[in-house]
Amino acid sequence: MDLLVEEGVTSFKQFMAYPGVFYSDDGQILRAMQRSADNGGLIMMHAENGIAIDVLVEQALARGETDPRYHGEVRKALLEAEATHRAIKLAQVAGAPLYVVHVSAMEAVAELARARDEGLNVFGETCPQYLFLSTDNLAEPDFEGSKYVCSTPLRPKEHQAKLWQGLRTNDLQVVSTDHCPFCFVGQKELGRGDFSKIPNGLPGVENRMDLLHQAVVDGHITRRRWIEIACATPARMFGMYPKKGTIAPGADADVVIYDPHAEQIISAETHHMNVDYSAYEGKRLTGRVETVLSRGELVITEREYTGHAGHGTYTPRSTCQYLN
Ligand SMILES: [Zn+2]
C-alpha cells in the first residue's frame, strides 16, 4: 500500500461482502485502515455484512426462492447499515478517513450523516441505478429482473428520496456508476433457477451524466450540484485537483459542451457500451452531450467520436483533498 501511494495510486477498495472471494474480516480491515492513516491512502468500502447475507441466501434457496427479486430481499438494508456503521467505527479507531461506495439504503445514509455530524472524515457515494431504479425492476418477470442484479442491491422506491436528500445536504458527496456490465445472453442467464449465480453488476458509465442532468430538470438537484457530485468533488476526493475537476489556467482542458434542451431516448440499440441490454431502455431524457475535449483535444465532436487510441495518459494522484 505504501508503494502504491508513492506511485500515485491513493485509494483502495475493501469488501465486507463476498466471503471466500473478496471478503476482508474486521482485523484485516483495521490493519489496512491503520496503514492508510499513515500513508494518506483512502479506503473505499463495500459495506454489506456478507457473512450474514450468505446465511440468508442459503435459507432462501432452501425455501425454493430462486428468482432475481430474492437477491434484493436477502441483501437487507439493515445489513448494509450495520456494515456501514462498523466500517465507520473501525476507521475512527484507526484514525483514517473512509469513503463508502455505492450506498443504496436510506439506513446507511443515516449512519453516514450521523458520523459527519460528529465531524468525522466519512464520505459516501451513490449511483444512478439506486436513484432511478428499484426493487420493482428486480421483480420483472421472465428472468428480466436479472438485468438489475447488483450489490449493494436496488432498494424499494422510498429509499430514493433519502438518497436525493443526502446528495442535497452533502451527506453523500459523489454519484459514480459502479459500472460493471454483464450481457443478458450467456452471462446473466447463468443464474436461472438460482439468483445467487447471477453475475452482480450493471452497465451505466455512458448514462451517468445524462441521468443526473435529468435530475436537474426534475428538480432533485441544482445544476451547480450536478457538477459538484459528478466532476468537481470526485477530482478532489481522489487527489486529482487542480489538474482535474476545475476549469482554470494550468488545469487540463477537460471540457464537456452540453445541450440542456436536446431530447434523447436511452436504448441498447444506440448506446456505445459493449453489452446487449440497457438498464434504462426506453427512458426519455432532456439534455445530451454535444462536444468533449480531453486535455484540449476533441474526442467527441457534435456527438461523434473523433478521438484516437493512445490519447490516454497515466495520472498519478495525490492524497484525498476533501478532508475536514
Ligand atoms: Zn462493491
Residues whose N, C-alpha, C, O or C-beta is under 5 A from the ligand:
A	BS01	ZN	H46 S151
